[in-house]
C-alpha cells in the first residue's frame, strides 16, 4: 500500500512557471520540479525507500505507476498527482516516470474563475504543454445557481485560443448552455476534438448545442433531460454542417429527450455515423415503448443509408440490444425483468423486421441460480413468453441462432450450467424454446459449453445401474488389493 504524504495533499500550482509542488490550491497538475519535492521525508518512509529501492527492478515500479494512473478518473486527478508525489517519496527512481505520466496526459478540471486564471497563466508560460493537454473539464457547482456561471463563457473563449491538438476531450458538467454567447463559441466551430461530453447540461433550444455536436468524433450526452418542456416544437431545429466529424453518438437519460434529438436534421444527415448508443434509465417500460420504437425507426432509416452503423439500445442493466451492419441481432437480457421486457422486445422486433432482414440472433440471458445447474422446469412461464416473442412472424428472417446462459454477478465455467442429462447447451435451448428453434439451426453445432465439458457421460438414473456401478468399483478394489499382497 502506498501512503500519502504527511500534512496537506500536494498538487501543482500553475501560477509558477516552474510548475513546482505547493499546498493544494488547484486541481490541475502539470509537472512538479524535482527539487520541489518535500524534504525531509518521514523517517519510516526513509526506511521503506532504502529497503524497497533495490528489491524490485525499476520496470516493476513503473508498472505500479501505470496501474495507479488507470485507477483514477478525470475528476480525481488531484488525488492522482498527490499519489505520484507519495510514490516518489518511497522510491526516488520513480520520479522520471511520474513526470512522464503527468506530462503525457495532462487533465484539467476547472471549477472557478481563479483556477481558470492560473491555468491560462501556466499555459502562456509554457506553450509546449498545450499539445500534452488531453482532457479539459468545466465542472460547475449547480447548487450555486446561474449567477456563479458567468466565468464559463470567458473560459471557453480563452481556451479556444490555444492549440491543444486533435486528441482533446472537452467535458461540460452542469453548464447552463443558455448563458453561452456566440462570441465564446465561435472559436470552437473550426476545431476538431476527440470527444465532447455533455453531462446534465441545461438548454432551451437545440441551436445552443450546435457548436459542440459537430466538432468531435464522439459526442456523449449524460443525464439528458428536457426539463419542463415536453413539446418538440419548443426546441426548434438542429441542422448539421455540410461536413462534420461525428462517428460515435451516445444518448443517456430520458427516452423522450433522445427521441426528440433523433428527430432533427442533424441526426438524420449523420450518414458517417459508425455507432449509435441509447442508454436509458430503468423505469416504466410500457411508457417508454413509443419513444423506443421512434428511436429504433429513425436509427434504422440512418442505418439503411450508411450501412456502417451499429445501433445499441441499453436499459440500465436490464437489457442490451445491438444491431450490427452484418445482419446480426445481439440481445442480452436479465431474467429478473424478463416478463416486463417482453412487450418492448416485441415492439422492437416488429420495427426492425420491415426495414432490415436479420439472419442471425445471438441471445444471452443472465439468470439467478441457487443451484449449480440450470433447472428446465424453473420459470417456465417466462421461457414460454420469450419463446412466443422470438417465434413471432416479425422474426421470420432469422435462420440461425446462438444462445448463451450465464449466471448473474458470477464468473463460472459455462459448462456448469448445462444439466447432466444434456451434453450440449444447444439441446437445452431446444427444450426451453421449442417454437423458435424448430425450424432454425444453431450457428455452431458444438457450442462453447460442449468444448469446455470435462465431465463424463450422463450418470445413470436407475437404482439398478447405480448398484451395478458400486459392485464394479468394489470388484476393482479387491483385485487391486490382491495384486498388492502378491
C-alpha positions, -999 to +999 in steps of 0.1 A: +000+000+000+013+035-009+008+060+019+001+097+011+025+124+023+021+139+057+002+171+061-016+189+033-020+170+000+004+181-027-008+193-060+006+216-086+004+254-086+001+266-121+008+301-111+045+294-112+064+289-144+085+262-129+053+242-120+065+233-086+046+214-059+027+235-035-001+230-010-034+221-027-049+251-044-057+238-079-070+206-093-049+210-125-015+194-123+012+199-149+045+186-136+065+191-104+101+201-104+125+175-089+139+200-064+105+209-052+097+175-036+091+179+001+121+172+023+129+156+047+108+125+043+091+108+072+117+085+089+095+055+084+093+062+047+130+067+045+135+031+058+109+019+032+128+038+005+161+022+014+148-013+017+125-013-013+146+006-038+167-025-047+141-052-041+124-050-075+135-039-109+125-004-120+101-020-145+080-033-116+077+001-100+069+018-133+042-008-138+027+001-104+026+038-116+008+027-148-018+009-127-023+039-104-030+060-135-056+036-147-075+037-113-081+075-113-108+092-132-107+128-146-122+144-115-098+125-092-067+139-109-059+160-079-055+128-058-036+112-086-009+138-086-006+136-048-003+098-051+025+102-076+043+125-052+040+099-025+054+073-048+084+095-055+090+097-017+091+059-015+115+054-044+134+083-059+139+063-092+102+067-098+105+105-104+112+104-141+083+081-147+060+102-126+069+133-146+063+114-178+028+102-167+018+138-158+033+154-189+020+129-215-017+132-204-025+164-186-060+165-173-075+198-162-106+203-140-118+239-138-144+248-112-139+285-107-125+317-123-094+316-101-085+281-114-090+293-149-067+323-144-039+301-130-043+275-158-042+301-186-011+318-170+006+285-168+000+277-205+012+311-216+044+305-196+049+270-211+032+269-245+047+234-252+023+219-226-007+227-249+000+196-270+000+174-239-034+185-226-058+157-233-088+165-211-104+198-200-134+196-177-155+226-168-173+214-136-200+238-124-215+236-089-252+235-097-261+245-061-245+279-066-271+290-092-267+306-126-251+338-112-219+318-104-215+306-140-205+339-155-169+327-158-178+298-181-182+318-213-149+335-205-133+301-200-145+288-234-134+320-251-098+319-236-094+282-241-103+284-278-072+305-284-048+277-275-037+249-299-044+218-278-043+193-307-068+168-321-069+145-291-085+169-268-116+158-248-139+186-236-162+179-206-191+202-197-208+192-164-238+212-152-232+241-176-262+263-185-259+265-223-283+295-223-256+317-208-230+310-236-229+338-261-219+332-298-186+350-294-175+325-268-184+296-291-171+310-324-136+298-318-147+261-313-166+258-345-134+254-366-117+229-343-116+191-343-118+173-310-117+137-300-147+138-276-173+161-263-190+150-231-222+169-220-233+159-186-266+174-172-264+205-194-293+229-194-306+242-227-338+257-241-330+255-278-313+228-299-292+256-315-274+261-282-259+227-286-249+232-322-213+242-317-204+211-297-222+184-318-202+187-350-167+193-339-158+160-323-156+123-334-175+112-303-204+131-286-219+117-254-249+130-235-252+120-199-284+127-178-301+141-209-333+158-199-358+183-214-368+197-181-404+211-180-407+213-218-423+183-234-433+197-269-407+191-296-415+224-313-402+244-284-366+235-290-365+245-327-344+228-353-309+214-353-291+214-387-257+198-392-230+215-413-221+200-447-191+182-432-189+171-396-167+145-379-193+128-357-187+090-357-199+079-322-231+092-306-243+082-271-275+094-256-281+086-219-311+098-200-347+104-208-361+084-237-383+112-248-354+136-250-334+110-270-364+105-294-367+143-299-330+147-306-331+119-332-359+137-350-336+166-360-320+172-394-286+170-376-292+133-367-309+123-400-279+137-420-252+119-399-246+092-425-210+090-415-221+077-380-205+044-371-220+037-336-252+050-321-260+041-284-291+049-264-289+041-227-320+049-207-328+048-171-348+019-156-385+029-154-419+022-167-413+000-198-448+005-212-445+043-210-412+042-229-422+018-257-434+046-281-402+065-276-380+034-280-399+025-312-394+060-326-357+059-318-353+025-334-372+036-365-351+067-371-319+048-364-328+022-389-335+049-415-300+061-410-287+025-408-300+018-444-283+048-457-249+044-441-245+006-440-218+010-414-239+019-384-241-002-353-272+005-332-272-003-295-301+000-270-293-004-234-316-002-204-297+002-171-285-034-167-319-048-177-315-053-214-290-047-242-298-049-279-272-044-307-278-043-344-246-046-365-242-040-402-237-077-409-273-086-402-267-099-367-290-090-338-274-094-303-298-094-274-288-095-237-315-099-211-317-102-174-340-130-162-352-108-132-371-084-155-378-107-184-416-106-182-417-068-181-394-066-212-413-089-235-437-062-248-409-038-255-389-066-273-419-074-294-423-038-304-386-036-313-387-068-334-418-055-353-400-023-360-368-039-372-383-067-395-399-044-422-367-024-425-339-048-422-337-086-426-317-101-397-304-135-404-287-143-371-299-139-335-274-140-306-292-141-272-275-141-238-296-144-207-283-135-173-300-158-147-301-160-109-295-196-097-290-211-063-280-244-077-251-253-099-272-263-129-299-247-149-333-262-140-355-266-170-388-266-151-377-233-134-395-201-145-414-220-172-438-191-178-410-167-186-394-191-210-427-196-228-433-159-231-398-154-246-403-183-270-436-168-282-419-134-287-389-149-307-412-172-328-434-143-339-437-136-377-416-105-372-385-127-368-391-149-399-359-137-415-338-151-387-324-185-398-296-191-373-293-186-335-267-187-308-278-188-272-257-182-240-269-186-204-247-171-178-250-167-140-255-131-129-227-115-108-206-146-110-179-158-135-182-195-139-174-222-165-204-222-189-205-260-188-215-259-152-250-246-162-257-275-185-278-301-168-262-335-165-285-353-189-278-329-217-244-330-235-248-295-251-263-261-244-280-262-278-300-292-266-311-272-235-322-243-256-342-265-279-361-277-248-366-242-234-375-225-267-391-253-289-412-230-311-383-207-321-357-235-326-380-259-345-372-245-380-338-228-373-303-241-369-276-231-344-246-211-355-222-238-341-233-274-337-207-276-309-212-247-285-187-233-261-202-254-233-195-286-253-159-276-258-154-269-221-171-300-210-148-321-189-175-343-174-181-379-183-212-392-199-245-386-182-249-405-150-274-434-149-307-425-132-320-460-122-312-478-089-300-509-107-274-490-127-261-473-096-259-507-078-240-522-107-216-494-107-209-498-070-203-535-075-178-528-103-159-504-081-158-529-052-146-557-076-118-535-089-107-526-054-105-563-044-083-571-075-060-542-066-057-554-030-048-589-041-022-576-065-005-555-038-004-585-014+012-607-041 
